[in-house]
Amino acid sequence: MNVAPKDKNAWLWIPFLYFTQGIPYILVVTVSVIMYKRLGIGNAEIGLYTSWLYLPWVIKPLWSPIVDLKGTKRKWFLSMQLLISVAFLGIGLFLPSNSFFIITLAFFWMAAFASATNDIASDGYYMIGLTQKKQSFFIGLRSTFYRLAMVTGQGLLVIFAGFLENQYGDNTKAWSITMISAAVLMIALTISNFFTAPKFEESNSKSAEKPAGFFEVFATFFKKHQIGVALLFILTYRLGESQLVKLASPFLLDTLEVGGLAYSTEAVGTIYGTVGVIMLSLGGILGGILISRDGLKKWMLPMLLSLNLPNALYALLAITQTTSIYAVVGTVVIEQFGYGFGFAAFMMYLIYVAEGASKTSHYAIATGFMALGMMLPGMLSGYIQEWLGYDGFFIWVVIAALPAFLVLRYLKYPADYGKKTVESND
């Protein structure tokens, strides 16, 4: 079997692969929130049950060595993407049933496990298929298309659902058609990846990227230098955002009487799917370019600030309860740009933590802790919001960002890591 050289056709396969990776994630953890909100489920239940859907991303390290040891990353992500398509089709078909909440949650669980496995394979494919210099250069493009997928789900698909709500006057029918459409999109993306992703590996081959054994993967990860501080940083980097992401859309959708802004489903989708996608793309691309030019150290603090400071604008919206479209769009513009810019540093640091012989599995472990940092606070977010109200909740979100800044003081990593002039052994 002919194996493609590293960096081959990266401009072609990275956009498709990471757009495909982002679609199921955003549908499972965010669009599900909007869907259940529109179908009459309460904030506390939404926060609790949809946060549990993070669990597959938390525990995915348990089966990441299997992805490393058996078959190729390419075969794994293609099969998982097909399974995700089936899960979304099931959600769409069963939404009109009387037990829709339990049944659709089960299909979301199926999609979540398949999506987490797809992430393991896709990220491993990225690290195996690119040299370190190209990994840092393409981190912005990778992040941008991942975020484009998230905005496509949270933006365009939600706009579509809102249009169908108005068209039929039936939220259940509208969301059923929307989820079936998401299944069709996933099938199309799976086919695209089949044709664009080069074959970088040989099945079951022994290489520097494959671990020697299952338990060795975990042992070597937890023996890494400064691993305790690293994991604490990973857990706290998005502590504020992990709560905001669960309640930002319900905040815009809820009535004025309960502290929301009373925006329509279609309006919420439009705001995230237009100017938001442009600014998020610019932020992600700029972040990758700057890290590639200057190294990670110079930009870590500015990027951490850019990820968290815009959250204060949501607090301002909640306190004033302004429904001004300019204020809301302005908040989303700044927050999306800051998110794209700030996330570039986080992704590059996760790649650094994963360096070594078992980089695919180690990256899965690192992102598993990242998911844990999203899941646990998210589970409590709905209860915190109902206790504090939207204004108090968003103030708390701003305060929750502080631990990451404290941990950053003790974090050690090469100042020029990711810099394109640094030679790699890959």
LUMVOFI-565544 format. One record per residue (C-alpha): residue in three letters; x, y, z. Coordinates in pm, 1 decimal. Each point is the difference from the previous one (the first is absolute). Layout:
residues N
(r 'ALA', (X, Y, Z))
...
END
This chain:
residues 426
(r 'MET', (0.0, 0.0, 0.0))
(r 'ASN', (134.2, 342.7, -99.3))
(r 'VAL', (23.5, 243.4, 291.3))
(r 'ALA', (-31.3, 373.1, -67.8))
(r 'PRO', (280.5, 233.5, 116.2))
(r 'LYS', (-60.4, 236.7, 292.6))
(r 'ASP', (-170.6, 333.0, -75.2))
(r 'LYS', (-152.0, -128.5, -324.8))
(r 'ASN', (-313.4, 191.7, -111.1))
(r 'ALA', (-35.6, 155.9, 348.0))
(r 'TRP', (-189.8, 300.6, -138.1))
(r 'LEU', (-261.5, -241.7, -135.9))
(r 'TRP', (-58.5, -259.9, 271.1))
(r 'ILE', (35.4, 214.1, 314.3))
(r 'PRO', (-304.9, 220.1, -79.1))
(r 'PHE', (-222.9, -299.1, -78.0))
(r 'LEU', (121.2, -212.1, 293.2))
(r 'TYR', (-39.6, 268.2, 266.1))
(r 'PHE', (-325.1, 134.2, -136.5))
(r 'THR', (-130.8, -357.0, 31.8))
(r 'GLN', (140.4, -26.7, 353.5))
(r 'GLY', (-177.5, 317.2, 111.7))
(r 'ILE', (-349.7, -77.8, -132.0))
(r 'PRO', (-90.0, -288.1, 237.2))
(r 'TYR', (163.0, 169.5, 297.5))
(r 'ILE', (-201.3, 319.1, -34.7))
(r 'LEU', (-322.1, -189.1, -66.7))
(r 'VAL', (46.3, -221.5, 305.8))
(r 'VAL', (112.3, 258.4, 256.6))
(r 'THR', (-154.6, 328.0, -119.0))
(r 'VAL', (-272.7, -39.3, -261.8))
(r 'SER', (-161.4, -264.7, 220.4))
(r 'VAL', (-37.1, 276.4, 261.9))
(r 'ILE', (-185.7, 225.8, -243.6))
(r 'MET', (-212.5, -286.3, -130.1))
(r 'TYR', (-110.2, -115.4, 346.0))
(r 'LYS', (-63.5, 361.1, 102.6))
(r 'ARG', (-233.2, 44.9, -296.9))
(r 'LEU', (-172.2, -329.6, 85.6))
(r 'GLY', (-82.6, 116.7, 353.5))
(r 'ILE', (272.0, -154.6, 217.5))
(r 'GLY', (112.5, 214.0, 300.6))
(r 'ASN', (345.5, 158.7, 44.8))
(r 'ALA', (99.2, -219.2, 296.9))
(r 'GLU', (-83.8, -321.6, -188.5))
(r 'ILE', (169.0, 127.9, -315.6))
(r 'GLY', (319.0, 92.6, 186.2))
(r 'LEU', (14.5, -331.9, 183.1))
(r 'TYR', (-85.7, -248.4, -273.8))
(r 'THR', (179.1, 166.3, -290.7))
(r 'SER', (313.1, 44.6, 213.6))
(r 'TRP', (3.4, -376.1, 58.5))
(r 'LEU', (42.9, -27.8, -377.0))
(r 'TYR', (356.2, 125.9, 50.3))
(r 'LEU', (84.5, -327.8, 174.7))
(r 'PRO', (121.3, -186.2, -313.7))
(r 'TRP', (256.0, 275.4, -60.1))
(r 'VAL', (109.9, -28.9, 362.8))
(r 'ILE', (49.9, -378.4, -1.3))
(r 'LYS', (117.5, -39.1, -360.7))
(r 'PRO', (359.6, -62.3, 120.0))
(r 'LEU', (-125.1, -340.4, 119.6))
(r 'TRP', (-33.5, -121.7, -358.2))
(r 'SER', (248.7, 232.1, -173.8))
(r 'PRO', (277.1, -266.2, 9.7))
(r 'ILE', (-227.4, -228.3, -202.9))
(r 'VAL', (-17.0, 266.3, -270.9))
(r 'ASP', (380.7, 20.2, 18.0))
(r 'LEU', (59.0, -374.7, -10.2))
(r 'LYS', (-267.9, -127.2, -237.6))
(r 'GLY', (-43.2, 103.6, -361.2))
(r 'THR', (66.5, 350.0, -129.5))
(r 'LYS', (-126.2, 339.8, 114.6))
(r 'ARG', (-157.2, 51.0, -341.7))
(r 'LYS', (-212.8, -315.8, 24.8))
(r 'TRP', (-103.6, 92.0, 352.3))
(r 'PHE', (-120.3, 351.3, -77.2))
(r 'LEU', (-185.9, -102.4, -314.9))
(r 'SER', (-192.7, -273.6, 182.8))
(r 'MET', (-80.6, 226.9, 295.5))
(r 'GLN', (-125.3, 276.8, -228.3))
(r 'LEU', (-239.5, -246.5, -162.1))
(r 'LEU', (-125.6, -109.0, 343.8))
(r 'ILE', (-59.8, 364.4, 97.5))
(r 'SER', (-215.7, 41.5, -310.3))
(r 'VAL', (-216.1, -292.6, 112.7))
(r 'ALA', (-37.1, 149.8, 349.1))
(r 'PHE', (-119.9, 337.7, -131.2))
(r 'LEU', (-243.7, -175.8, -229.3))
(r 'GLY', (-138.9, -185.6, 302.8))
(r 'ILE', (-46.5, 327.3, 190.4))
(r 'GLY', (-188.0, 152.7, -290.8))
(r 'LEU', (-227.2, -300.0, -42.6))
(r 'PHE', (-86.7, -42.1, 369.9))
(r 'LEU', (-52.6, 364.7, 99.9))
(r 'PRO', (-375.8, -21.7, -74.6))
(r 'SER', (-40.2, -292.8, 244.4))
(r 'ASN', (-151.7, 33.6, 347.1))
(r 'SER', (324.7, -107.9, 167.4))
(r 'PHE', (213.5, 227.6, -215.1))
(r 'PHE', (216.5, 131.8, 286.5))
(r 'ILE', (130.7, -340.8, 112.3))
(r 'ILE', (31.5, -143.9, -350.8))
(r 'THR', (175.9, 301.7, -151.4))
(r 'LEU', (237.0, 20.5, 297.5))
(r 'ALA', (94.4, -362.0, -70.8))
(r 'PHE', (77.7, 85.3, -362.3))
(r 'PHE', (195.7, 307.1, 113.8))
(r 'TRP', (202.2, -235.3, 222.7))
(r 'MET', (67.4, -220.3, -301.9))
(r 'ALA', (110.4, 302.1, -201.5))
(r 'ALA', (213.9, 123.3, 290.3))
(r 'PHE', (193.3, -327.1, 33.6))
(r 'ALA', (52.1, -21.8, -375.6))
(r 'SER', (101.2, 366.7, -14.2))
(r 'ALA', (252.2, -41.1, 283.9))
(r 'THR', (154.0, -297.4, -181.0))
(r 'ASN', (2.5, 198.6, -323.8))
(r 'ASP', (190.2, 273.9, 186.4))
(r 'ILE', (265.5, -248.4, 115.1))
(r 'ALA', (54.4, -126.8, -352.6))
(r 'SER', (-14.5, 341.5, -169.7))
(r 'ASP', (240.6, 164.4, 245.2))
(r 'GLY', (238.4, -294.7, -23.7))
(r 'TYR', (-17.5, 20.8, -378.5))
(r 'TYR', (85.6, 373.4, 20.5))
(r 'MET', (306.3, -59.5, 217.6))
(r 'ILE', (123.7, -295.9, -205.1))
(r 'GLY', (-66.8, 162.3, -338.0))
(r 'LEU', (175.1, 332.5, 72.5))
(r 'THR', (344.8, 104.2, 116.6))
(r 'GLN', (11.1, 213.9, 318.1))
(r 'LYS', (61.0, 315.7, -202.7))
(r 'LYS', (-311.0, -65.6, -206.7))
(r 'GLN', (-199.6, -94.8, 310.3))
(r 'SER', (50.7, 347.5, 144.1))
(r 'PHE', (-55.0, 171.9, -334.7))
(r 'PHE', (-326.3, -183.8, -64.9))
(r 'ILE', (-133.3, 27.7, 357.3))
(r 'GLY', (-184.4, 316.7, -102.5))
(r 'LEU', (-151.6, -159.8, -311.6))
(r 'ARG', (-92.8, -310.5, 196.0))
(r 'SER', (-158.6, 204.2, 278.6))
(r 'THR', (-176.9, 225.8, -250.2))
(r 'PHE', (-172.5, -281.8, -186.0))
(r 'TYR', (-87.5, -168.9, 327.7))
(r 'ARG', (-158.5, 326.9, 112.0))
(r 'LEU', (-163.2, 47.6, -339.8))
(r 'ALA', (-166.0, -335.3, 54.9))
(r 'MET', (-113.9, 108.1, 344.3))
(r 'VAL', (-147.5, 320.6, -138.8))
(r 'THR', (-158.3, -197.0, -284.8))
(r 'GLY', (-171.9, -215.0, 260.5))
(r 'GLN', (-77.6, 274.8, 248.1))
(r 'GLY', (-61.5, 253.5, -276.5))
(r 'LEU', (-127.5, -131.0, -333.1))
(r 'LEU', (-173.5, -313.3, 128.5))
(r 'VAL', (-168.4, 198.2, 277.8))
(r 'ILE', (-106.7, 264.7, -253.4))
(r 'PHE', (-144.7, -282.1, -207.9))
(r 'ALA', (-183.3, -138.9, 303.9))
(r 'GLY', (-135.7, 347.0, 80.0))
(r 'PHE', (-121.3, 41.8, -356.8))
(r 'LEU', (-177.3, -335.8, 19.0))
(r 'GLU', (-154.0, 93.8, 337.0))
(r 'ASN', (-156.9, 304.5, -165.8))
(r 'GLN', (-90.8, -195.6, -312.1))
(r 'TYR', (-181.4, -286.2, 174.1))
(r 'GLY', (-89.0, 149.6, 338.6))
(r 'ASP', (123.2, -328.9, 145.8))
(r 'ASN', (333.5, -4.0, 181.6))
(r 'THR', (19.4, -378.8, 10.2))
(r 'LYS', (-43.5, -38.3, -375.6))
(r 'ALA', (247.6, 282.6, -62.3))
(r 'TRP', (273.6, -157.7, 210.3))
(r 'SER', (-69.6, -348.1, -137.4))
(r 'ILE', (67.2, 122.7, -354.0))
(r 'THR', (305.1, 192.8, 120.3))
(r 'MET', (161.3, -306.4, 159.2))
(r 'ILE', (-70.6, -215.3, -305.5))
(r 'SER', (171.2, 272.1, -206.7))
(r 'ALA', (297.9, -15.6, 237.9))
(r 'ALA', (22.3, -374.4, -67.5))
(r 'VAL', (10.1, 63.0, -374.8))
(r 'LEU', (274.4, 261.1, 50.4))
(r 'MET', (208.1, -247.4, 201.6))
(r 'ILE', (-30.2, -265.2, -273.2))
(r 'ALA', (116.6, 253.4, -260.9))
(r 'LEU', (298.5, 98.4, 217.2))
(r 'THR', (93.9, -364.2, 58.2))
(r 'ILE', (11.0, -55.6, -375.9))
(r 'SER', (212.4, 314.7, -40.7))
(r 'ASN', (251.2, -121.7, 258.4))
(r 'PHE', (22.1, -337.0, -172.1))
(r 'PHE', (124.7, 169.0, -316.3))
(r 'THR', (214.3, 281.5, 146.9))
(r 'ALA', (186.5, -167.6, 290.9))
(r 'PRO', (332.5, -158.5, -111.9))
(r 'LYS', (111.4, -336.7, 136.3))
(r 'PHE', (280.4, 89.6, 242.1))
(r 'GLU', (10.2, -333.4, 187.2))
(r 'GLU', (24.3, -370.9, -55.0))
(r 'SER', (-247.1, -218.3, 193.4))
(r 'ASN', (140.0, -137.8, 326.8))
(r 'SER', (352.1, 119.5, -83.4))
(r 'LYS', (249.7, 63.6, 275.6))
(r 'SER', (125.4, 357.8, -3.8))
(r 'ALA', (112.9, 278.2, 227.9))
(r 'GLU', (-359.1, 118.4, 22.1))
(r 'LYS', (-137.9, -331.7, 126.1))
(r 'PRO', (24.9, -99.8, 368.1))
(r 'ALA', (145.7, -333.8, 106.5))
(r 'GLY', (-294.2, -91.7, 223.4))
(r 'PHE', (-332.9, 112.7, 140.5))
(r 'PHE', (107.2, 80.4, 357.4))
(r 'GLU', (328.3, 154.6, -108.9))
(r 'VAL', (-199.7, 280.6, -163.9))
(r 'PHE', (-141.9, 117.4, 333.0))
(r 'ALA', (319.0, -58.1, 197.1))
(r 'THR', (213.4, 210.2, -234.0))
(r 'PHE', (-258.5, 281.0, -10.8))
(r 'PHE', (-19.9, 44.1, 377.1))
(r 'LYS', (380.6, -9.5, 26.1))
(r 'LYS', (35.8, 309.1, -219.1))
(r 'HIS', (181.6, 297.6, 151.5))
(r 'GLN', (-225.1, 236.3, 199.5))
(r 'ILE', (-307.7, -205.2, -95.5))
(r 'GLY', (-196.9, 104.8, 310.2))
(r 'VAL', (29.3, 370.5, -79.0))
(r 'ALA', (-71.4, -70.9, -366.4))
(r 'LEU', (-323.0, -185.7, 80.2))
(r 'LEU', (-111.7, 272.8, 239.9))
(r 'PHE', (52.7, 255.4, -275.7))
(r 'ILE', (-194.4, -212.7, -249.5))
(r 'LEU', (-288.9, -36.9, 246.4))
(r 'THR', (-22.4, 372.7, 72.6))
(r 'TYR', (81.6, 158.5, -337.4))
(r 'ARG', (-368.0, 4.4, -102.2))
(r 'LEU', (-162.1, -1.3, 343.6))
(r 'GLY', (-202.9, 313.5, -73.8))
(r 'GLU', (-82.4, -92.6, -357.4))
(r 'SER', (-112.5, -350.6, 98.2))
(r 'GLN', (-290.9, 161.1, 184.2))
(r 'LEU', (-66.6, 285.0, -240.7))
(r 'VAL', (-31.4, -232.4, -299.1))
(r 'LYS', (-291.1, -182.2, 166.7))
(r 'LEU', (-203.2, 310.7, 78.0))
(r 'ALA', (89.6, 256.1, -268.5))
(r 'SER', (-268.5, -120.2, -241.6))
(r 'PRO', (-270.0, -51.9, 267.6))
(r 'PHE', (80.4, 355.4, 117.3))
(r 'LEU', (-71.3, 139.1, -345.9))
(r 'LEU', (-309.8, -218.5, -41.2))
(r 'ASP', (-160.2, 45.4, 344.7))
(r 'THR', (-272.1, 257.0, 61.8))
(r 'LEU', (66.8, 345.4, 144.0))
(r 'GLU', (-199.1, -92.8, 311.9))
(r 'VAL', (259.2, -259.4, 103.6))
(r 'GLY', (301.3, 211.4, -97.0))
(r 'GLY', (47.3, -113.6, -360.0))
(r 'LEU', (4.2, 209.1, -316.5))
(r 'ALA', (-297.1, -165.5, -177.9))
(r 'TYR', (176.8, -62.0, -332.7))
(r 'SER', (-144.6, -252.4, -245.9))
(r 'THR', (167.1, -329.0, -92.2))
(r 'GLU', (69.5, 132.2, -348.9))
(r 'ALA', (152.4, 322.5, 135.0))
(r 'VAL', (235.0, -187.4, 233.4))
(r 'GLY', (114.5, -218.7, -287.8))
(r 'THR', (48.9, 300.7, -226.1))
(r 'ILE', (210.9, 190.2, 254.4))
(r 'TYR', (237.7, -293.3, 48.3))
(r 'GLY', (-3.1, -101.1, -366.2))
(r 'THR', (87.6, 330.5, -170.1))
(r 'VAL', (237.3, 256.5, 153.8))
(r 'GLY', (85.5, -248.5, 274.5))
(r 'VAL', (148.9, -250.8, -244.2))
(r 'ILE', (211.0, 266.4, -170.9))
(r 'MET', (149.7, 128.0, 324.4))
(r 'LEU', (54.2, -347.6, 141.0))
(r 'SER', (180.9, -104.5, -319.1))
(r 'LEU', (222.7, 308.2, 11.0))
(r 'GLY', (80.9, -62.3, 366.5))
(r 'GLY', (95.1, -363.9, -58.3))
(r 'ILE', (211.5, 69.7, -307.6))
(r 'LEU', (179.0, 293.1, 165.6))
(r 'GLY', (70.1, -206.2, 311.6))
(r 'GLY', (160.2, -281.3, -200.6))
(r 'ILE', (211.0, 239.4, -206.1))
(r 'LEU', (130.6, 186.8, 305.3))
(r 'ILE', (93.2, -319.7, 187.9))
(r 'SER', (171.3, -129.0, -314.5))
(r 'ARG', (193.6, 329.2, -26.3))
(r 'ASP', (90.5, 67.5, 364.6))
(r 'GLY', (-49.3, -323.8, 192.1))
(r 'LEU', (-257.6, -89.3, 264.9))
(r 'LYS', (148.3, 182.3, 300.7))
(r 'LYS', (-44.3, 352.1, -134.5))
(r 'TRP', (-369.5, -44.4, -72.2))
(r 'MET', (-126.7, -226.8, 277.2))
(r 'LEU', (-103.6, 278.5, 240.4))
(r 'PRO', (-153.7, 228.9, -267.4))
(r 'MET', (-195.4, -294.0, -139.8))
(r 'LEU', (-121.9, -106.8, 343.3))
(r 'LEU', (-120.9, 356.3, 55.5))
(r 'SER', (-172.3, 12.2, -337.5))
(r 'LEU', (-187.4, -321.0, 79.2))
(r 'ASN', (-136.1, 124.9, 331.5))
(r 'LEU', (-33.6, 379.0, 2.5))
(r 'PRO', (-289.4, 9.7, -252.7))
(r 'ASN', (-212.7, -197.3, 247.8))
(r 'ALA', (-41.5, 324.3, 193.1))
(r 'LEU', (-206.2, 133.3, -291.9))
(r 'TYR', (-262.6, -268.1, 63.3))
(r 'ALA', (-17.4, 116.9, 361.2))
(r 'LEU', (-53.5, 355.4, -124.9))
(r 'LEU', (-279.5, -115.5, -232.2))
(r 'ALA', (-168.3, -187.4, 284.6))
(r 'ILE', (28.0, 289.8, 246.4))
(r 'THR', (-137.3, 259.3, -243.3))
(r 'GLN', (-227.7, -253.2, -172.5))
(r 'THR', (32.2, 198.2, -319.4))
(r 'THR', (-154.3, -161.3, -306.4))
(r 'SER', (195.1, 223.7, -239.5))
(r 'ILE', (110.4, -204.1, -298.9))
(r 'TYR', (318.7, 205.5, -14.7))
(r 'ALA', (90.0, -83.3, 359.7))
(r 'VAL', (-73.1, -370.5, -43.2))
(r 'VAL', (179.9, -33.5, -333.0))
(r 'GLY', (292.8, 203.2, 132.7))
(r 'THR', (29.5, -234.0, 297.2))
(r 'VAL', (-3.3, -306.6, -224.7))
(r 'VAL', (254.0, 154.6, -239.3))
(r 'ILE', (250.8, 74.2, 276.3))
(r 'GLU', (-63.0, -328.8, 180.0))
(r 'GLN', (35.9, -211.1, -315.5))
(r 'PHE', (321.0, 173.0, -109.2))
(r 'GLY', (143.4, -35.9, 349.8))
(r 'TYR', (-106.4, -363.5, 13.1))
(r 'GLY', (166.3, -86.1, -330.9))
(r 'PHE', (315.2, 192.5, 91.4))
(r 'GLY', (23.3, -138.4, 352.8))
(r 'PHE', (-70.3, -360.0, -90.3))
(r 'ALA', (302.2, -17.0, -233.3))
(r 'ALA', (239.1, 14.4, 297.3))
(r 'PHE', (-195.3, -265.0, 188.4))
(r 'MET', (6.7, -244.7, -291.2))
(r 'MET', (373.6, 54.6, -52.3))
(r 'TYR', (66.2, -63.2, 368.4))
(r 'LEU', (-198.5, -325.6, -15.0))
(r 'ILE', (218.0, -111.6, -291.6))
(r 'TYR', (307.9, 82.7, 209.0))
(r 'VAL', (-130.6, -208.1, 292.4))
(r 'ALA', (-58.5, -291.6, -239.7))
(r 'GLU', (357.7, -2.3, -136.0))
(r 'GLY', (164.3, -341.8, 7.1))
(r 'ALA', (-31.1, -352.7, -131.7))
(r 'SER', (-372.9, -34.6, 72.3))
(r 'LYS', (-104.4, 344.0, -119.7))
(r 'THR', (-343.8, -106.6, -126.3))
(r 'SER', (-97.6, -161.2, 331.0))
(r 'HIS', (165.6, 271.9, 208.3))
(r 'TYR', (-184.9, 268.6, -191.8))
(r 'ALA', (-322.9, -189.3, 65.7))
(r 'ILE', (79.2, -7.9, 373.0))
(r 'ALA', (75.2, 373.7, 0.4))
(r 'THR', (-322.0, 84.3, -184.1))
(r 'GLY', (-184.8, -237.2, 232.2))
(r 'PHE', (102.1, 220.4, 291.4))
(r 'MET', (-102.0, 302.2, -209.1))
(r 'ALA', (-344.9, -155.2, -42.7))
(r 'LEU', (-19.7, -71.0, 374.1))
(r 'GLY', (65.2, 369.6, 55.8))
(r 'MET', (-298.9, 72.3, -222.7))
(r 'MET', (-233.3, -271.2, 133.1))
(r 'LEU', (6.7, 52.0, 377.3))
(r 'PRO', (-57.6, 378.7, 5.1))
(r 'GLY', (-255.8, -33.6, -280.2))
(r 'MET', (-204.3, -246.0, 205.3))
(r 'LEU', (-43.8, 262.1, 270.6))
(r 'SER', (-45.5, 299.4, -231.4))
(r 'GLY', (-378.7, -25.2, -28.7))
(r 'TYR', (-44.5, -22.6, 375.9))
(r 'ILE', (239.1, 292.9, 57.4))
(r 'GLN', (-191.2, 210.6, -253.0))
(r 'GLU', (-336.1, -80.1, 158.3))
(r 'TRP', (145.5, 91.1, 340.1))
(r 'LEU', (180.9, 322.3, -98.8))
(r 'GLY', (-204.9, 111.8, -299.6))
(r 'TYR', (163.2, 78.2, -334.2))
(r 'ASP', (177.9, 314.3, 126.9))
(r 'GLY', (154.8, -172.5, 302.3))
(r 'PHE', (82.2, -305.2, -207.0))
(r 'PHE', (204.0, 187.9, -261.1))
(r 'ILE', (185.2, 191.2, 272.6))
(r 'TRP', (90.5, -338.1, 151.0))
(r 'VAL', (119.3, -116.6, -344.4))
(r 'VAL', (244.4, 291.7, -11.6))
(r 'ILE', (132.6, -83.6, 349.0))
(r 'ALA', (38.0, -367.5, -94.6))
(r 'ALA', (272.1, 92.8, -249.7))
(r 'LEU', (246.1, 100.3, 275.5))
(r 'PRO', (143.6, -344.3, 96.2))
(r 'ALA', (152.2, -51.1, -347.4))
(r 'PHE', (199.1, 322.9, 33.5))
(r 'LEU', (135.8, -111.7, 337.8))
(r 'VAL', (106.5, -341.0, -134.9))
(r 'LEU', (162.5, 159.0, -306.7))
(r 'ARG', (265.7, 156.9, 226.1))
(r 'TYR', (136.1, -347.2, 80.1))
(r 'LEU', (-31.0, -152.2, -345.9))
(r 'LYS', (325.4, -93.1, -179.5))
(r 'TYR', (37.9, -74.0, -370.5))
(r 'PRO', (247.0, 96.5, -275.8))
(r 'ALA', (-39.0, 368.5, -82.3))
(r 'ASP', (44.1, -63.9, -372.2))
(r 'TYR', (-221.6, -310.5, -16.1))
(r 'GLY', (-197.5, 5.1, -324.7))
(r 'LYS', (225.6, 260.3, -160.0))
(r 'LYS', (43.8, -79.8, -366.5))
(r 'THR', (375.7, 56.9, 7.0))
(r 'VAL', (45.1, -273.4, 260.2))
(r 'GLU', (108.4, -323.9, -161.4))
(r 'SER', (-186.7, -316.1, 81.1))
(r 'ASN', (114.6, -358.3, 14.8))
(r 'ASP', (-319.8, -106.8, -177.2))
END
